[in-house]
């Protein structure tokens, strides 16, 4: 192995540690997983370009040989990981997550799972904990590169041979050019550091470590109520141990020909294994995650995840007048209220509809999922939904009340746009109160009464999943949250609401009854109150309609008392 580069194995070690430290959230400064992914791509491009170009140059390149070596190098560890993960998932994944695992496993075996994730998952969003094989997107992209790049090299070699190790070979190596080029000097300090035994060892297990670390992370999160730093560190250690085992007992024997040395025998075995796993995955997907593994009580708890009223899903659109917006409440009366908000407004819409129907009133309704209900805030989609609706409300003399419903977390968790200007996650919290105040003030000056619905509380875990897991596995995960935690989470929001009140806005809480004991429940009368960890389940419609009626009546009574006090107050003259 005279061409072996120990420093490249060391570079692999750096790349994999950047990825796994980021995913396990080991260090607060370890948010550089994407750099590790980039380095992996650079290494693959550098090595594959060198192999293909060298073999094309001496006339020994065969496309079938190239693909066979890739399959022999990469497939065994992936099959072993999916098999072990699947056994774990059979016993510990609830049906919907097990079905998702099977779907992603099937697509991973076909190396097209990246297309599925591209269309369905926000990698940097909050969905990733429910995506069992999210990390497989990288392998799918890499395998697609292995499929297409040699064909590209063959074409260049045939029709433009003078351009082939040429300028295009630099493209996949630019990101790590200094380290890779510098590595040709075996005595360079960086090269020697990357070539140390620990770095080389970590680099050699980098592929199985990448494969197993995400399953370990998802598996631990599914079993541990509070995924504290010590557990994350233990997950990293377990991942390294499993990676070493796969490298030692699966990857190395097959690569060195100690097991299934012949090409035909290896292809037959790997093909049969892959086919069997694809069939099993397909059966699991078609069976909705094999729900027969659990008793009826568990399945009943999980049904709450779908406990949503479908009538209001189409209300997420821009509208130029109340007649084109969705309608809530009584059918035979004019619209006097505009309800506007995010997906939490959609979840509360059935309760608002019931409350208004019983009180003989009607409202126009529009929402934007993930959008902060403040004028000229958020991306273009949010602005196009909210700004026209608010302008309509200002001009329409029939509309007297504007009701804002939201989780109100957006400016406190991510960066966002205000007034067309981008504010990062550190600046957005300070930019929000003035934006809210401007929206409230403009509406009040237009003669509208503004009511801000305070946010509902959110639990750490999905309530249906936690309840089902408790029933299925005898766990005792908490199904409530201290009211003090909720108040602390939204303390900055409440300060902004205080400012809005000085401008004349009203605020209304819907959780005072639920949280009267000092603890806010995720289960009410034996039913999940939420269909995830924070969106109301439809079973809460009647209760929330009563809370809306109570809160609205109290706010109006308080306003009437304040007005009476102003009328009877002694004159300063």
Secondary structure, 3 states (H helix, E strand, C coil): CCCCCHHHHHHHHHHHHHHHHHHHCCCCCCCCHHHHHHHHHHHHHHHHHHHHHHHHHHCCCCHHHHHHHHHHHHHHHHHHHHHHHHHHHHHHCCHHHHHHHHHHHHHHHCCCHHHHHHHHCCCCCCCHHHCCCCCHHHHHHHHHHHHHHHHHHHHHHHHCHHHCCCCHHHHCCHHHHHHHHHCCCCCCHHHHHHCCHHHHHHHHCHHHHHHHHHHHHHHHHHHCCCCCHHHHHHHHHHHHHHHHHHHHHHHHHHHCCCCCCCHHHHHHHHHHHHHHHHHHHHHHHHCCCCHHHCCHHHHHHHHHHHCCCHHHHHHCCCCCCHHHCEEEECCCCCCCEEEEECHHHHHHHHHHHHHHHHHCCEEEEEECCCCCCCCCECCHHHHHHHHHHHHHHHHCCCCCEEEEECCCCHHHHCCEEECCEEECCCCHHHHHHHHHHHHHHHHHHCCCEEEEECCCCCCCCCHHHHHHHHHHHCCCCCCEEEHHHHHHHCHHHHHHHHHHHHCCCEEECCCCCCCCCCEEECEECCEECECCCCCECHHHHHHHHHHHHHHHHHHHHHHHHHHHHHHHCCCCC
